[in-house]
Amino acid sequence: MVNSDQQDKNKFIFPRSRYYGEFQPKNLIFNANLQEFAQKVSYISALETSGKIAPDDAFNQVETLWKQLKRSKKELSIGNEAPKDASDV
């Protein structure tokens, strides 16, 4: 079990925004994955900008994260639904 100090640190370092979209479990999961992706890309870009990691390393890390996000989208079947026609509304 994680103590409350660790939980507070995790909430600070990895903040989560509320989800306002259509409620479906797969949408919530993808939203969490998307937020994690954005947070990690932000850290990687900050490290690259400050010279802590090389541009090629930063690119490779972001590319890996992108592939994970794409895989998540595919596994959750996000965006595979037929687009709604204006006449259906």
MOSUL-V573209 format. One record per residue. N is the residue number from 1. RES is the residue in one letter. PHI is phi in whole degrees, 0 to 359 (* if undefined). Layout:
# MOSUL-V573209
n=[N,N]
res=[RES,RES]
phi=[PHI,PHI]
This chain:
# MOSUL-V573209
n=[1,2,3,4,5,6,7,8,9,10,11,12,13,14,15,16,17,18,19,20,21,22,23,24,25,26,27,28,29,30,31,32,33,34,35,36,37,38,39,40,41,42,43,44,45,46,47,48,49,50,51,52,53,54,55,56,57,58,59,60,61,62,63,64,65,66,67,68,69,70,71,72,73,74,75,76,77,78,79,80,81,82,83,84,85,86,87,88,89]
res=[M,V,N,S,D,Q,Q,D,K,N,K,F,I,F,P,R,S,R,Y,Y,G,E,F,Q,P,K,N,L,I,F,N,A,N,L,Q,E,F,A,Q,K,V,S,Y,I,S,A,L,E,T,S,G,K,I,A,P,D,D,A,F,N,Q,V,E,T,L,W,K,Q,L,K,R,S,K,K,E,L,S,I,G,N,E,A,P,K,D,A,S,D,V]
phi=[*,272,286,294,298,294,297,297,296,296,295,287,284,239,293,240,266,291,262,249,282,296,284,211,307,294,292,295,296,296,298,297,296,295,296,296,302,299,295,293,297,299,296,297,294,294,295,291,298,276,83,281,227,286,304,296,296,299,300,297,293,293,298,297,298,298,296,296,294,298,297,299,299,293,295,272,56,276,82,269,289,293,297,286,279,300,285,282,278]
